[in-house]
């Protein structure tokens, strides 16, 4: 086993000690470099991306299922870096490999100079894909892919029947991947975003783009009059009554940030045997997915839009920007 004598070293990190507090709750600390277990790799981190789930964990919305596992907690899970130590049972990676990884929300670890990742949730990152581009992919990219393929039934090789897809908040972290991935399939994509991002979202491949603040955008009606086979809903606060008239007979709204009201709607639609469905969606990350997404970026089929980059020393500013909710693409912290 290659060794960094990790236990003897300290690293810079940001952590919080309790629920709440937002960016002000993050504290700069020096803590021991973690030691990989037998099936883990130790990574020297190069880039970490923030997902809304990261600060929702801090807010305490997942405390019922014991997330985070304990305090203090170093947040963030989507990372790219270099392998510097491997556990004795690790077979697929060696010291020096450049990788992308998804850390667990229970332990986190992304806001730091080093982190341990499970071998099963780590994938090789080819030199054509930068650390920042790769770090954006795990949760946001795979949420978009799996919602499109598993629920909306889009075949990303373009072989399926044509579908009409609506992507809301299309310039955001998940939305910008959803537009690009949908266009790999046989789809007509309508998208919503703010006025400043309309041309950008068209550039990602959307066929029609609505400014969500206009009366037309608020109704979600396709300018070409198409009904949607599926909606990739990347925002909150849109009632079912707005979606329903725009759906095909068997249309689905795939809700990526399900709250109590959407879970209620989901239950009612099930109980009443409605053909139109609201489907709450939670992604499950696997190595295969990480490899798939990295390959698409390598081939130039999709790209990671980077809103902004912050050094680890200013990671609390990145956190505040994510909570603010108006990022275009992904917010990246670089180590």
C-alpha positions as CSV (number, residue, x, y, z in Angstrom):
1,X,0.0,0.0,0.0
2,X,1.4,3.4,-1.0
3,X,1.3,5.7,2.0
4,X,1.2,9.4,2.6
5,X,1.6,8.7,6.4
6,X,-1.7,10.6,6.3
7,X,-2.4,10.4,10.0
8,X,0.6,12.5,10.8
9,X,-0.3,15.4,8.4
10,X,-2.8,18.2,8.8
11,X,-4.9,19.8,6.0
12,X,-6.9,22.9,5.5
13,X,-10.7,22.4,5.5
14,X,-14.0,24.2,6.1
15,X,-16.5,22.6,8.5
16,X,-19.6,23.4,10.5
17,X,-20.3,22.4,14.0
18,X,-24.2,22.4,14.1
19,X,-27.2,22.9,11.9
20,X,-28.0,26.3,10.5
21,X,-25.7,29.3,10.1
22,X,-25.3,29.3,6.3
23,X,-22.0,30.6,5.0
24,X,-21.3,32.2,8.4
25,X,-21.5,28.7,10.0
26,X,-18.5,27.5,8.0
27,X,-15.2,27.6,9.9
28,X,-11.7,27.4,8.5
29,X,-9.8,24.7,10.4
30,X,-6.8,22.5,10.2
31,X,-7.6,18.8,10.7
32,X,-5.8,15.5,10.2
33,X,-5.7,14.2,6.7
34,X,-8.1,11.2,6.6
35,X,-6.9,7.7,6.3
36,X,-8.4,5.5,3.6
37,X,-10.1,2.3,4.6
38,X,-9.3,-1.0,2.8
39,X,-11.6,-0.2,-0.1
40,X,-11.0,3.5,-0.3
41,X,-8.6,5.9,-2.0
42,X,-7.2,9.1,-0.6
43,X,-7.4,12.0,-3.0
44,X,-5.5,15.3,-3.1
45,X,-8.5,17.4,-4.2
46,X,-8.2,19.8,-7.1
47,X,-11.9,20.8,-7.5
48,X,-15.1,20.4,-5.7
49,X,-18.6,21.5,-6.8
50,X,-21.5,22.6,-4.6
51,X,-24.9,21.2,-5.0
52,X,-28.0,22.6,-3.2
53,X,-28.3,19.3,-1.2
54,X,-25.0,20.3,0.5
55,X,-26.4,23.4,2.2
56,X,-29.8,21.8,2.7
57,X,-28.0,19.2,4.8
58,X,-26.5,22.1,6.8
59,X,-30.0,23.5,7.2
60,X,-31.1,20.3,8.8
61,X,-33.6,19.1,6.3
62,X,-32.2,15.5,6.3
63,X,-31.7,15.3,10.1
64,X,-34.5,12.7,10.3
65,X,-32.3,10.3,8.4
66,X,-29.2,11.3,10.4
67,X,-27.4,13.4,7.8
68,X,-24.7,14.5,8.5
69,X,-23.7,11.5,10.6
70,X,-21.8,13.6,13.1
71,X,-20.5,17.1,13.8
72,X,-18.2,18.8,13.0
73,X,-19.0,18.1,9.3
74,X,-16.9,19.0,6.2
75,X,-19.5,19.5,3.4
76,X,-19.6,18.7,-0.3
77,X,-19.4,15.4,-2.1
78,X,-18.6,16.0,-5.8
79,X,-14.9,16.1,-6.3
80,X,-12.0,15.7,-8.7
81,X,-8.4,15.1,-7.8
82,X,-5.4,12.8,-7.7
83,X,-5.0,9.5,-5.9
84,X,-2.2,9.8,-3.3
85,X,-2.9,6.6,-1.3
86,X,-4.8,3.4,-1.8
87,X,-6.4,1.0,0.6
88,X,-5.1,-2.6,0.5
89,X,-8.2,-4.0,-1.3
90,X,-8.3,-1.3,-4.0
91,X,-7.7,-2.9,-7.4
92,X,-8.6,-0.3,-10.1
93,X,-6.6,2.7,-9.0
94,X,-3.0,3.5,-8.3
95,X,-1.1,6.5,-6.8
96,X,-1.0,9.3,-9.4
97,X,-4.3,8.5,-11.1
98,X,-6.5,11.5,-11.9
99,X,-10.1,10.8,-10.9
100,X,-13.6,12.0,-10.3
101,X,-15.4,10.8,-7.2
102,X,-18.7,11.1,-5.3
103,X,-18.2,11.2,-1.6
104,X,-21.0,10.2,0.9
105,X,-23.3,12.9,2.4
106,X,-23.0,11.2,5.8
107,X,-19.3,12.0,5.9
108,X,-18.8,14.6,3.2
109,X,-15.3,15.9,2.9
110,X,-15.2,18.0,-0.3
111,X,-14.3,21.3,1.3
112,X,-10.7,20.2,2.1
113,X,-7.3,19.6,0.7
114,X,-7.7,15.8,0.9
115,X,-10.7,13.4,1.0
116,X,-11.3,9.7,1.1
117,X,-13.5,8.2,-1.6
118,X,-14.9,4.7,-2.0
119,X,-13.3,2.8,-4.9
120,X,-16.8,2.0,-6.2
121,X,-17.7,5.7,-6.5
122,X,-14.5,6.8,-8.2
123,X,-13.8,6.9,-11.9
124,X,-10.7,7.8,-14.0
125,X,-10.7,11.3,-15.4
126,X,-9.1,11.5,-18.8
127,X,-6.6,14.4,-19.4
128,X,-9.1,16.1,-21.9
129,X,-11.5,16.8,-19.0
130,X,-10.4,19.4,-16.5
131,X,-10.8,18.9,-12.7
132,X,-13.4,21.7,-12.6
133,X,-15.5,20.3,-15.5
134,X,-15.4,16.8,-13.9
135,X,-16.3,18.0,-10.4
136,X,-19.6,19.4,-11.7
137,X,-20.8,16.0,-13.0
138,X,-21.7,13.5,-10.3
139,X,-25.0,14.7,-8.7
140,X,-26.1,17.3,-11.2
141,X,-25.1,15.4,-14.4
142,X,-26.4,12.1,-13.3
143,X,-29.6,13.5,-11.9
144,X,-30.2,14.9,-15.4
145,X,-29.2,11.7,-17.2
146,X,-31.2,9.3,-15.0
147,X,-34.3,11.5,-14.9
148,X,-34.3,11.6,-18.7
149,X,-33.5,7.9,-19.3
150,X,-35.2,6.1,-16.4
151,X,-38.4,8.2,-16.1
152,X,-38.8,10.2,-19.3
153,X,-37.7,7.3,-21.5
154,X,-35.3,9.2,-23.6
155,X,-32.6,7.1,-25.4
156,X,-29.4,9.2,-25.4
157,X,-28.2,7.5,-28.5
158,X,-31.0,9.1,-30.4
159,X,-32.7,5.8,-31.3
160,X,-36.0,6.4,-29.4
161,X,-39.3,7.9,-30.5
162,X,-39.3,11.6,-30.6
163,X,-40.4,13.2,-27.3
164,X,-41.1,16.8,-26.3
165,X,-39.3,17.7,-23.1
166,X,-39.5,20.8,-20.9
167,X,-36.6,21.7,-18.7
168,X,-37.2,24.4,-16.1
169,X,-34.4,26.4,-14.6
170,X,-32.4,25.3,-17.6
171,X,-29.3,27.5,-16.9
172,X,-28.8,26.0,-13.4
173,X,-26.6,23.1,-12.3
174,X,-28.9,20.2,-13.3
175,X,-30.8,22.1,-16.0
176,X,-27.8,22.9,-18.2
177,X,-26.9,19.2,-18.3
178,X,-30.5,18.2,-18.9
179,X,-30.8,20.4,-22.0
180,X,-27.6,19.0,-23.5
181,X,-28.4,15.4,-22.6
182,X,-32.0,15.6,-23.9
183,X,-30.7,16.9,-27.3
184,X,-28.5,13.7,-27.6
185,X,-31.8,11.9,-27.7
186,X,-34.5,12.3,-30.2
187,X,-36.2,15.3,-28.4
188,X,-37.6,18.7,-28.9
189,X,-36.5,20.7,-25.9
190,X,-38.4,23.7,-24.5
191,X,-36.5,25.4,-21.7
192,X,-37.1,28.1,-19.1
193,X,-34.5,30.5,-17.6
194,X,-34.0,34.1,-16.8
195,X,-33.7,36.7,-19.5
196,X,-30.0,37.1,-19.2
197,X,-29.4,33.4,-20.0
198,X,-31.8,32.9,-23.0
199,X,-29.0,32.9,-25.6
200,X,-26.8,30.7,-23.5
201,X,-29.5,28.1,-23.1
202,X,-30.2,28.2,-26.9
203,X,-26.5,27.6,-27.3
204,X,-26.8,24.4,-25.2
205,X,-29.2,23.2,-27.8
206,X,-32.7,24.1,-26.6
207,X,-35.2,24.5,-29.4
208,X,-37.3,27.0,-27.6
209,X,-36.5,29.2,-24.6
210,X,-38.9,31.0,-22.3
211,X,-38.1,33.8,-19.9
212,X,-39.8,32.5,-16.7
213,X,-40.6,36.0,-15.6
214,X,-42.8,36.8,-18.6
215,X,-46.5,35.9,-18.7
216,X,-45.8,33.4,-21.5
217,X,-43.0,31.9,-19.4
218,X,-45.1,31.6,-16.3
219,X,-47.7,29.5,-18.1
220,X,-44.9,27.1,-19.4
221,X,-46.7,26.9,-22.8
222,X,-44.5,25.8,-25.7
223,X,-44.3,28.6,-28.3
224,X,-44.8,26.0,-31.0
225,X,-47.8,24.6,-29.2
226,X,-46.3,21.2,-28.3
227,X,-47.5,19.3,-25.3
228,X,-44.7,17.8,-23.1
229,X,-44.1,14.1,-22.7
230,X,-42.0,14.9,-19.7
231,X,-40.9,17.9,-17.6
232,X,-37.5,17.9,-16.0
233,X,-38.4,20.2,-13.1
234,X,-35.3,21.7,-11.7
235,X,-37.0,24.5,-9.7
236,X,-39.6,24.8,-6.9
237,X,-42.9,26.6,-6.5
238,X,-44.6,25.8,-9.8
239,X,-48.0,24.3,-8.9
240,X,-49.4,21.1,-10.6
241,X,-52.2,23.3,-12.1
242,X,-49.6,25.1,-14.2
243,X,-48.0,21.9,-15.5
244,X,-51.1,19.8,-16.1
245,X,-52.6,21.6,-19.2
246,X,-49.2,21.5,-20.9
247,X,-48.7,17.7,-20.6
248,X,-49.6,15.0,-23.1
249,X,-52.1,12.4,-22.0
250,X,-49.4,10.4,-20.3
251,X,-47.1,13.2,-19.5
252,X,-44.8,13.2,-16.4
253,X,-43.4,15.9,-14.3
254,X,-40.2,14.7,-12.8
255,X,-39.6,16.7,-9.7
256,X,-36.0,16.9,-8.7
257,X,-36.5,18.9,-5.5
258,X,-39.6,17.2,-4.1
259,X,-41.1,18.8,-1.0
260,X,-44.3,18.0,1.0
261,X,-46.7,19.5,-1.6
262,X,-45.2,17.5,-4.5
263,X,-45.1,14.3,-2.6
264,X,-48.8,14.9,-1.8
265,X,-49.6,15.5,-5.5
266,X,-47.6,12.3,-6.4
267,X,-49.8,10.3,-3.9
268,X,-53.1,11.8,-5.2
269,X,-52.2,11.1,-8.8
270,X,-51.4,7.5,-7.9
271,X,-54.5,7.0,-5.9
272,X,-56.8,8.5,-8.7
273,X,-55.0,6.5,-11.4
274,X,-54.3,9.7,-13.3
275,X,-52.4,9.1,-16.5
276,X,-50.5,12.4,-15.9
277,X,-48.0,11.8,-13.2
278,X,-45.8,13.7,-10.9
279,X,-42.7,11.7,-10.1
280,X,-40.4,12.6,-7.2
281,X,-36.8,11.7,-8.2
282,X,-33.7,11.1,-6.2
283,X,-30.6,10.0,-8.0
284,X,-28.4,7.0,-7.1
285,X,-24.8,7.5,-8.1
286,X,-22.8,4.6,-9.5
287,X,-19.3,4.4,-11.0
288,X,-20.8,3.5,-14.4
289,X,-22.6,6.8,-14.4
290,X,-19.4,8.8,-13.6
291,X,-17.5,7.0,-16.4
292,X,-20.4,7.7,-18.8
293,X,-20.6,11.4,-18.1
294,X,-16.8,11.9,-18.2
295,X,-16.7,10.2,-21.5
296,X,-19.4,12.5,-22.9
297,X,-17.4,15.5,-21.8
298,X,-14.2,14.0,-23.3
299,X,-16.0,13.5,-26.6
300,X,-17.3,17.1,-26.6
301,X,-20.9,15.9,-26.5
302,X,-21.7,17.8,-23.4
303,X,-19.9,20.5,-21.4
304,X,-19.9,21.7,-17.8
305,X,-21.0,25.4,-17.6
306,X,-18.9,26.9,-14.8
307,X,-20.6,29.9,-13.1
308,X,-17.6,30.8,-10.9
309,X,-14.5,29.5,-9.3
310,X,-13.4,30.2,-5.7
311,X,-10.2,29.1,-3.9
312,X,-10.7,27.0,-0.8
313,X,-9.7,30.0,1.3
314,X,-12.9,31.7,0.0
315,X,-15.2,28.6,-0.1
316,X,-17.7,30.3,2.2
317,X,-18.3,32.9,-0.5
318,X,-19.1,30.0,-3.0
319,X,-21.4,28.6,-0.4
320,X,-23.3,31.9,-0.1
321,X,-23.5,32.2,-3.8
322,X,-25.1,28.7,-4.1
323,X,-27.6,29.5,-1.4
324,X,-28.5,32.7,-3.3
325,X,-29.8,30.4,-6.1
326,X,-28.9,32.3,-9.3
327,X,-25.8,30.5,-10.5
328,X,-25.5,29.8,-14.2
329,X,-24.1,26.3,-14.2
330,X,-21.8,25.0,-11.5
331,X,-20.0,26.8,-8.7
332,X,-16.5,25.3,-8.2
333,X,-14.1,25.5,-5.3
334,X,-10.5,24.8,-6.3
335,X,-7.8,23.6,-4.0
